[in-house]
Amino acid sequence: MLTKAKIRHHILFCTGNKCLGKGGEEMKILAQNIVDATPELSSLLVSKTGCVNMCESGPMVLLYPEGYWFSDMTEGRTKLLLESIRENREAPLPGNVAFVLTPHER
């Protein structure tokens, strides 16, 4: 029997060629290590994805169900994003939001 995971947020790290070359995989591993060590983030699923076609703005990180797509991410910004999720802040990293999908666009 399958059990439902209690996931409230899903963060995806682009690991397409350009984002991979800019540290996308390392940021995903960093995020997974932080989530694994932080009980308050146990409802956050960390994944990697293929290219999201925003190569010049990468590395890209996507946060759902909020619909945020973050550009020009770094390890420091990844840590800030995880901290904002842990603290339940409404709009994390406003300077790096490439765009937000509205509910009817999802």
Buried (B, 14 or more C-beta within 10 A) or exposed (E): EEEEEEEEBBBBBBBBEBBBEBBBBBBBBBBBEBBEEBEEBEEBBBEBBEBBEBBEBBBBBBBBEBBBBBBBBEEEBBBBBBBBBBEEEEEBBEEBBBEEBEEEEE
